């Protein structure tokens, strides 16, 4: 137990160090974390660290999917439902079929094994592509489609995985029966996830305590995931539906104290989960290396290369027809949603990183069949899955920035960023105007002293004056200077309060209350920072 805890502390230390290095060299942390995991796996004396599949599928995946669903806009998800479904369902099935055909005709794998391998490597990861794409100022719609695809495609892949595994174990497969079961799983999980989200929000509102609410929020993804998964579904669809429901209905039911604490709580939880997950994924290289000694190296490399080429080609082959054919066939769709430039589907197709869910699904394969025979091609599937994950993560992570610059899609993202900030400023002004009208109405209905009115109006004027008039570079320079000076004033106030505490003029409790106000003011200052976007 002590050795395991020491290993865990080493992982946390590496996670922090890699994060600093990633920021220093402007590289996606997921890339360096996986490379660090591979390097640590071969350090002499380092105990082997296995990645139990149930840890990923039952413990890690639910909070990752739930937090991403809550952070996503239900309106944007609904408005982009067609491309999301085409990718999360259509592209996954198409890729799995392409992998099955290629491995059957080129390598000689049985069809059932090919479909099983295809289901494992078909879904792109939900974490790594977004982490890379967000750093590149890609257009908002592309990010929404990538995020929506990453949330839902695991469900399609895991259901295909179960179907293929069942066909191998029992020796037969019925396509009509599988299609009906697929639709039943999707409908029932959506209803269940919405129900769990509704109950979670009601319980959290009744509790009225931030600590209890955060505990309930941590339990929610597991409740929405575990029961459908236990009954033979994926659990992913229910968790996504639950998160989207909470995202849309939570703002008016969750208290401000819970929201402030929840942001920091969930940011830390997801940061640790993602970091340790990529490290552990890299750690699997050692175990796979030991097993690879029993396989001809040529067989491993050929199988990995074939599958890797197929998953890349299949994504491009699916995305372009899925983008343009519906618009060619529907005039109303063309008018409502004109065709995007060819660079957009290229960027989506290029961002196809596979992640830990693929490795977990491969690791979860049974060792034997019901008759006691060894599960066919199990180790080869493991090698190929890890190879596809490793190459896509490293390859896409390092080449996506120059590809995005070459495509020129970042300019559209920067223009959207400017428009979004302008809309935000206008919304803040309108909200303050509405609050001022409410203040006038309140004072007309009840007696309020002149002193209270002066204080309320002064607060209102301060908030109005804090808003910039525009996002032009000149105003940005003035705003940046004012922000820097305000931070210096807050730092001076902190130092003075600390000196009062050391001199015994105030208690620690008093110091904490004052510091909390200063912390909230500084956080608000960071939230109001408007940075100019280079054109």
C-alpha positions in Angstrom: 0.0 0.0 0.0 2.8 2.4 0.9 4.5 1.7 -2.5 1.3 2.4 -4.3 0.8 5.7 -2.5 4.4 6.7 -3.2 3.8 6.0 -6.9 0.7 8.1 -6.8 2.7 11.0 -5.3 5.3 10.6 -8.0 2.5 10.8 -10.7 1.2 14.0 -9.1 4.7 15.5 -9.0 5.2 14.6 -12.7 1.8 16.0 -13.5 2.7 19.4 -12.0 6.2 19.4 -13.6 4.9 18.5 -17.0 2.2 21.2 -16.8 4.8 23.8 -16.2 6.9 22.5 -19.1 3.9 22.5 -21.4 3.2 26.1 -20.6 6.9 27.0 -21.0 7.2 25.4 -24.4 3.6 26.1 -25.6 2.8 22.4 -26.2 -0.4 20.6 -25.4 0.0 19.0 -21.9 -1.6 15.8 -23.1 1.3 15.1 -25.4 4.0 15.7 -22.8 2.1 13.7 -20.2 1.8 10.6 -22.4 5.5 10.9 -23.3 6.4 11.3 -19.6 4.3 8.2 -18.8 6.2 6.2 -21.5 9.5 7.4 -20.1 8.6 6.7 -16.5 7.5 3.2 -17.4 11.1 2.2 -18.3 12.8 3.9 -15.3 14.7 1.3 -13.4 13.0 0.4 -10.1 9.7 2.0 -11.1 7.0 -0.5 -10.2 4.6 -1.3 -13.1 1.4 0.6 -13.0 -1.5 -1.1 -14.8 -4.5 0.8 -16.1 -7.6 -1.3 -15.0 -10.3 -0.9 -17.6 -13.0 -0.6 -15.0 -11.1 2.4 -13.6 -11.6 4.2 -16.9 -15.0 3.0 -17.9 -16.6 3.2 -14.5 -14.6 5.7 -12.4 -13.0 8.2 -14.8 -15.2 8.4 -17.8 -18.4 9.6 -16.0 -17.0 12.8 -14.4 -15.2 13.7 -17.6 -18.3 13.3 -19.8 -20.5 15.0 -17.2 -18.3 18.1 -16.7 -17.9 18.5 -20.4 -21.7 18.2 -20.9 -22.4 20.8 -18.2 -19.9 23.2 -19.7 -21.5 22.8 -23.1 -24.4 25.0 -24.2 -27.6 23.0 -24.8 -28.6 25.6 -27.5 -25.3 25.1 -29.4 -25.5 21.4 -29.1 -29.1 21.4 -30.4 -28.3 23.8 -33.3 -25.4 21.5 -34.4 -27.2 18.2 -33.7 -27.1 17.1 -37.3 -23.3 17.3 -37.8 -22.7 16.0 -34.3 -24.9 12.9 -34.9 -23.3 12.4 -38.3 -19.9 12.2 -36.7 -20.8 10.6 -33.3 -22.9 7.8 -34.9 -22.3 7.7 -38.7 -18.5 8.3 -38.7 -18.0 5.8 -35.9 -20.0 3.0 -37.6 -18.3 3.8 -41.0 -14.8 3.8 -39.5 -15.5 0.5 -37.6 -16.7 -1.1 -40.9 -13.7 0.2 -42.8 -11.3 -1.1 -40.2 -13.1 -4.5 -40.3 -12.9 -4.7 -44.1 -9.2 -3.6 -44.2 -8.0 -6.0 -41.5 -10.0 -8.9 -43.0 -8.7 -8.5 -46.6 -5.2 -7.2 -45.9 -4.2 -8.9 -42.7 -6.6 -11.9 -42.6 -8.4 -11.2 -39.3 -11.9 -12.6 -39.0 -14.8 -10.2 -39.6 -15.9 -10.3 -36.0 -12.4 -9.5 -34.7 -12.1 -6.7 -37.3 -15.4 -5.1 -36.2 -14.3 -5.4 -32.5 -11.0 -3.7 -33.3 -12.9 -1.1 -35.4 -15.3 -0.3 -32.5 -12.3 0.2 -30.2 -10.3 2.6 -32.4 -13.2 4.4 -34.1 -14.2 7.1 -31.5 -11.9 10.2 -31.2 -11.1 11.3 -27.7 -13.2 13.9 -25.9 -10.3 15.6 -24.0 -7.2 15.8 -26.1 -8.6 17.3 -29.4 -10.4 20.1 -27.6 -7.4 20.9 -25.4 -5.4 21.3 -28.6 -8.0 23.0 -30.7 -9.0 25.6 -28.1 -5.4 26.9 -28.1 -5.5 27.6 -31.8 -8.5 30.0 -31.9 -10.5 27.7 -34.1 -14.1 28.8 -35.0 -16.6 28.3 -32.3 -18.8 26.0 -34.4 -15.9 23.6 -35.0 -15.2 23.4 -31.3 -18.9 22.8 -30.5 -19.0 20.0 -33.1 -15.8 18.4 -31.8 -17.0 18.6 -28.3 -20.4 17.2 -29.1 -18.9 14.4 -31.1 -16.5 13.6 -28.3 -19.3 13.4 -25.8 -21.6 11.1 -27.9 -19.3 8.9 -30.0 -18.1 6.8 -27.0 -21.7 5.7 -26.6 -21.9 4.5 -30.2 -18.5 2.8 -30.0 -19.2 1.1 -26.7 -22.5 -0.3 -28.0 -20.8 -1.6 -31.2 -18.1 -3.0 -28.9 -20.6 -4.9 -26.9 -22.3 -6.2 -30.0 -19.1 -7.4 -31.6 -17.9 -9.0 -28.3 -21.2 -10.8 -27.9 -20.9 -12.1 -31.5 -17.4 -13.5 -30.8 -18.4 -15.0 -27.5 -21.7 -16.7 -28.7 -20.8 -17.1 -32.3 -23.7 -15.4 -34.0 -25.0 -11.9 -34.7 -28.4 -10.4 -35.8 -28.3 -7.0 -37.4 -32.0 -6.2 -37.1 -32.0 -7.2 -33.5 -28.9 -5.1 -32.8 -30.3 -2.1 -34.6 -33.5 -2.3 -32.5 -31.5 -2.7 -29.3 -29.4 0.3 -30.3 -32.4 2.6 -30.7 -33.9 1.3 -27.4 -30.7 2.0 -25.6 -30.5 5.6 -27.0 -34.1 6.5 -26.1 -34.1 4.9 -22.6 -30.7 6.5 -21.7 -31.8 10.0 -22.8 -35.0 9.7 -20.6 -33.0 8.3 -17.6 -30.3 11.0 -17.9 -32.9 13.8 -17.9 -34.6 12.2 -14.9 -31.3 12.0 -12.9 -30.5 15.7 -13.8 -34.0 16.8 -12.7 -33.6 15.0 -9.3 -30.1 16.2 -8.8 -31.0 19.8 -9.2 -34.0 19.5 -6.9 -32.0 17.8 -4.2 -29.3 20.4 -4.5 -31.8 23.2 -4.2 -33.4 21.6 -1.1 -30.0 21.1 0.6 -29.0 24.8 0.6 -25.5 23.9 1.6 -22.6 24.3 -0.9 -20.6 21.3 0.5 -23.7 19.1 0.2 -24.5 20.4 -3.3 -20.9 19.7 -4.5 -21.1 16.2 -3.0 -24.4 15.7 -4.9 -22.8 17.1 -8.1 -20.0 14.6 -7.8 -22.4 11.7 -7.3 -24.6 12.7 -10.2 -22.5 11.4 -13.1 -22.0 8.1 -11.5 -25.7 7.6 -10.9 -26.5 8.5 -14.5 -23.7 6.3 -15.9 -23.6 3.1 -13.7 -27.2 1.9 -13.9 -27.5 2.0 -17.7 -24.1 0.5 -18.0 -25.0 -2.3 -15.6 -28.2 -3.1 -17.6 -26.3 -3.5 -20.8 -26.2 0.1 -22.2 -23.3 2.4 -22.6 -24.1 4.9 -19.8 -22.5 7.6 -21.9 -25.7 8.9 -23.5 -27.5 9.1 -20.1 -24.5 11.0 -18.6 -24.5 13.5 -21.6 -28.3 14.0 -21.3 -28.0 14.6 -17.6 -25.1 17.1 -18.0 -26.9 19.0 -20.8 -30.1 19.2 -18.6 -28.1 20.6 -15.7 -26.3 23.0 -17.9 -29.6 24.4 -19.3 -31.7 24.4 -16.1 -29.1 24.8 -13.4 -28.3 28.6 -13.4 -31.6 29.5 -11.7 -31.5 26.6 -9.2 -27.8 26.6 -8.1 -26.8 29.1 -5.5 -24.0 31.6 -6.1 -21.8 30.2 -3.3 -22.1 26.7 -4.8 -21.3 28.0 -8.3 -18.2 29.8 -7.1 -16.9 26.9 -5.2 -18.0 24.4 -7.8 -15.9 26.1 -10.5 -12.7 25.6 -8.6 -13.7 22.1 -7.3 -14.5 20.7 -10.7 -11.6 22.4 -12.4 -9.2 20.6 -10.0 -11.0 17.3 -10.3 -10.9 17.3 -14.0 -7.3 18.5 -14.2 -6.1 15.7 -11.9 -8.2 13.0 -13.7 -7.1 14.0 -17.2 -3.5 14.4 -16.2 -3.2 11.1 -14.4 -5.1 9.3 -17.1 -2.7 10.4 -19.8 0.3 9.5 -17.6 -1.2 6.0 -16.9 -1.9 5.5 -20.6 1.8 6.1 -21.4 2.7 3.7 -18.5 1.0 0.9 -20.5 3.9 0.9 -22.9 6.0 -1.2 -20.5 3.4 -4.0 -20.2 2.8 -4.0 -23.9 6.6 -4.1 -24.6 6.9 -7.2 -22.4 4.0 -8.9 -24.3 5.3 -7.9 -27.7 8.3 -10.2 -27.3 6.0 -13.1 -28.1 4.9 -11.5 -31.4 6.8 -10.9 -34.6 7.6 -7.1 -34.7 6.6 -7.0 -38.3 3.1 -8.2 -37.6 2.6 -5.6 -35.0 3.9 -2.7 -37.1 1.9 -3.8 -40.2 -1.3 -4.2 -38.3 -0.9 -0.8 -36.5 0.0 1.0 -39.8 -3.0 -0.5 -41.6 -5.5 0.5 -38.9 -3.9 3.9 -38.5 -4.1 4.7 -42.2 -7.7 3.4 -42.3 -9.0 5.5 -39.4 -7.4 8.7 -40.8 -8.7 8.0 -44.4 -12.2 7.0 -43.1 -12.6 10.2 -41.2 -11.9 12.3 -44.3 -13.9 10.1 -46.5 -16.9 10.4 -44.3 -16.7 14.1 -43.4 -16.7 15.7 -46.8 -19.8 13.9 -48.1 -21.5 14.3 -44.7 -20.8 18.1 -44.9 -21.8 18.8 -48.5 -24.2 16.1 -49.7 -27.1 17.0 -47.3 -26.9 20.6 -48.6 -26.8 19.5 -52.2 -30.0 17.4 -51.6 -31.9 20.0 -49.5 -32.6 23.5 -50.6 -34.0 24.6 -47.2 -30.8 23.3 -45.5 -28.6 25.3 -48.0 -30.6 28.5 -47.2 -30.7 27.9 -43.5 -27.1 26.7 -43.1 -24.9 27.5 -46.1 -22.0 25.2 -47.0 -18.8 26.0 -45.0 -15.5 26.5 -46.8 -13.5 23.3 -47.5 -11.0 24.2 -44.8 -13.6 23.6 -42.0 -14.3 19.9 -42.7 -10.6 19.4 -43.3 -9.8 20.8 -39.8 -12.5 18.6 -38.3 -11.2 15.5 -40.1 -7.6 16.2 -39.1 -8.5 16.5 -35.4 -9.1 12.8 -34.8 -7.1 11.9 -31.7 -7.8 8.6 -30.0 -7.7 8.4 -26.3 -7.8 6.3 -23.1 -11.4 5.0 -23.7 -10.0 3.1 -26.7 -7.2 1.6 -24.6 -9.6 0.8 -21.7 -12.0 -1.0 -24.1 -9.1 -3.1 -25.4 -7.9 -3.9 -21.9 -11.4 -4.9 -20.9 -11.4 -7.8 -23.4 -11.8 -11.2 -21.7 -8.8 -13.5 -21.6 -10.8 -16.6 -22.6 -13.9 -17.6 -24.5 -16.8 -19.4 -22.8 -15.3 -22.8 -23.9 -12.0 -22.0 -22.2 -10.0 -21.2 -25.3 -7.8 -18.0 -25.3 -9.6 -15.0 -26.7 -8.4 -14.6 -30.3 -6.0 -11.8 -31.2 -6.4 -10.2 -27.8 -2.7 -9.0 -27.5 -2.6 -7.8 -31.1 -5.7 -5.7 -30.5 -4.0 -4.1 -27.5 -0.9 -3.3 -29.5 -2.8 -1.8 -32.3 -5.1 0.3 -30.0 -2.1 1.7 -28.1 -0.2 2.4 -31.4 -3.2 4.3 -32.8 -3.6 6.4 -29.6 0.1 7.2 -29.4 0.6 8.2 -33.1 -2.7 10.2 -33.4 -2.0 12.1 -30.1 1.6 12.9 -30.8 1.1 13.4 -34.5 -2.0 15.5 -34.4 -0.9 17.4 -31.4 2.4 18.5 -33.0 1.1 19.0 -36.6 -2.3 20.6 -35.9 -1.0 24.1 -35.2 0.8 24.5 -38.6 -2.1 22.8 -40.4 -4.6 25.3 -38.8 -2.3 28.2 -39.8 -2.1 26.8 -43.4 -5.9 26.4 -43.5 -6.5 29.9 -42.2 -9.4 28.9 -40.0 -7.9 30.7 -37.0 -8.8 34.1 -38.5 -12.5 33.2 -38.4 -12.1 32.2 -34.8 -10.4 35.5 -33.9 -13.3 37.4 -35.6 -15.8 35.4 -33.6 -13.9 36.2 -30.5 -14.1 39.9 -31.1 -17.9 39.7 -31.9 -18.5 37.6 -28.8 -16.8 40.2 -26.6 -18.7 43.0 -28.1 -22.0 41.1 -27.5 -20.9 40.5 -23.9 -20.3 44.2 -23.3 -23.7 45.0 -24.8 -25.4 42.3 -22.6 -23.7 43.6 -19.5 -24.9 47.2 -20.2 -28.4 46.0 -20.9 -28.4 44.0 -17.7 -27.2 47.0 -15.7 -29.9 49.1 -17.3 -32.5 46.6 -16.3 -31.2 46.5 -12.8 -31.4 50.3 -12.6 -35.0 50.2 -13.7 -35.8 47.6 -11.1 -34.1 49.9 -8.5 -36.4 52.8 -9.5 -39.4 50.5 -9.2 -38.4 49.2 -5.8 -37.9 52.7 -4.4 -41.3 53.7 -5.7 -43.0 50.8 -3.9 -41.2 51.0 -0.6 -39.5 53.7 1.5 -35.8 53.8 1.1 -33.5 56.3 2.8 -31.5 58.8 0.7 -28.2 57.3 2.0 -29.1 53.8 0.9 -30.1 55.1 -2.5 -26.8 56.9 -2.9 -24.9 53.8 -2.0 -26.9 51.6 -4.5 -26.6 54.2 -7.3 -22.8 54.6 -6.6 -22.4 50.8 -6.9 -24.3 50.9 -10.1 -22.2 53.7 -11.6 -19.0 52.0 -10.6 -20.0 48.8 -12.5 -21.1 50.8 -15.5 -17.8 52.7 -15.6 -15.9 49.4 -15.4 -17.2 48.3 -18.8 -15.1 49.3 -21.8 -16.7 51.4 -24.6 -15.1 49.3 -27.3 -12.4 46.7 -28.0 -10.1 48.9 -30.0 -6.3 48.7 -29.1 -6.2 52.2 -27.6 -8.9 51.4 -25.1 -7.3 48.0 -24.4 -4.0 49.7 -23.4 -5.9 52.0 -21.0 -7.9 49.1 -19.6 -4.8 47.0 -19.1 -3.0 49.8 -17.3 -6.0 50.3 -15.0 -6.2 46.6 -14.3 -2.5 46.3 -13.5 -2.8 49.3 -11.1 -5.9 47.8 -9.4 -4.0 44.6 -8.8 -1.2 46.6 -7.2 -3.7 48.3 -4.9 -5.2 45.0 -3.9 -1.7 43.6 -3.2 -0.9 46.7 -1.1 -4.1 46.1 0.9 -3.3 42.5 1.4 0.2 43.4 2.8 -1.3 46.0 5.2 -3.9 43.5 6.5 -1.1 40.9 7.0 0.9 43.5 9.0 -2.2 44.2 11.2 -2.5 40.5 11.9 1.2 40.1 12.8 0.9 43.1 15.1 -2.1 41.5 16.9 -4.6 44.3 15.9 -7.0 41.9 14.1 -7.7 38.2 14.5 -7.2 35.5 11.9 -10.9 35.2 11.4 -11.1 38.9 10.5 -8.1 38.6 8.2 -9.8 35.7 6.3 -13.1 37.6 5.9 -11.2 40.6 4.4 -9.1 38.4 2.3 -12.2 36.7 0.9 -13.5 40.1 -0.3 -10.1 40.9 -1.9 -10.0 37.4 -3.5 -13.5 37.9 -5.0 -12.6 41.4 -6.2 -9.4 40.1 -7.9 -11.3 37.2 -9.5 -13.9 39.6 -10.8 -11.1 41.8 -12.1 -9.7 38.9 -14.1 -13.2 38.0 -15.4 -13.6 41.6 -16.7 -10.3 41.7 -18.5 -10.9 42.3 -22.2 -7.9 41.5 -24.3 -7.6 42.8 -27.8 -7.5 40.1 -30.4 -4.9 40.5 -33.2 -6.4 40.8 -36.6 
